[in-house]
C-alpha cells in the first residue's frame, strides 16, 4: 500500500510509471562479496533519484541499513540521490492511501493478503 501511495503521488507530480518512473528496475550489488542484490523500489529518471519505500518500523533495521549504505555509495558514484519514504512522510503530505481508497483504483491486481484484509474490513463494517 505504501508503494502504491508513493507511485500515485509521483504520478500526480507528472512522472509516468514505465517511462520516467521505473518500478524495481535498478539493481545494486551489496554485501561482503557484492553477491547480494538490492532491487530499489523506484527509479526516477528525470531527477536522478532512487526511492525506497519502507514502513518506518523497518527503515533502519540491519538488513535495510546495509542496502541503504550500498545505494548511497552507488548514488555518490553516479551523481544520483537516494531517499527512503515511510508512511510518516506520506501522512505529512496527505498522500497515504487507505485500503478503502485503493480498492477503487482500476487496474490494480490484489494479492491474497490484501484481499483477506479487505474482506475482514467489510465484515467489521457490516457488524456495526
C-alpha positions, 0 to 999 in steps of 0.5 A, spaced: 500 500 500 505 504 501 508 503 494 502 504 491 501 511 495 508 513 493 507 511 485 500 515 485 503 521 488 509 521 483 504 520 478 500 526 480 507 530 480 507 528 472 512 522 472 509 516 468 510 509 471 514 505 465 517 511 462 520 516 467 518 512 473 521 505 473 518 500 478 524 495 481 528 496 475 535 498 478 539 493 481 545 494 486 550 489 488 551 489 496 554 485 501 561 482 503 562 479 496 557 484 492 553 477 491 547 480 494 542 484 490 538 490 492 532 491 487 530 499 489 523 500 489 523 506 484 527 509 479 526 516 477 529 518 471 528 525 470 531 527 477 536 522 478 533 519 484 532 512 487 526 511 492 525 506 497 519 505 500 519 502 507 514 502 513 518 506 518 518 500 523 523 497 518 527 503 515 533 502 519 533 495 521 540 491 519 538 488 513 535 495 510 541 499 513 546 495 509 542 496 502 541 503 504 549 504 505 550 500 498 545 505 494 548 511 497 555 509 495 552 507 488 548 514 488 555 518 490 558 514 484 553 516 479 551 523 481 544 520 483 540 521 490 537 516 494 531 517 499 527 512 503 519 514 504 515 511 510 508 512 511 510 518 516 512 522 510 506 520 506 501 522 512 505 529 512 503 530 505 496 527 505 498 522 500 497 515 504 492 511 501 487 507 505 485 500 503 478 503 502 481 508 497 485 503 493 480 498 492 477 503 487 483 504 483 482 500 476 487 496 474 490 494 480 491 486 481 490 484 489 494 479 492 491 474 497 493 478 503 490 484 501 484 481 499 483 477 506 484 484 509 479 487 505 474 482 506 475 482 514 474 490 513 467 489 510 465 484 515 467 489 521 463 494 517 457 490 516 457 488 524 456 495 526 
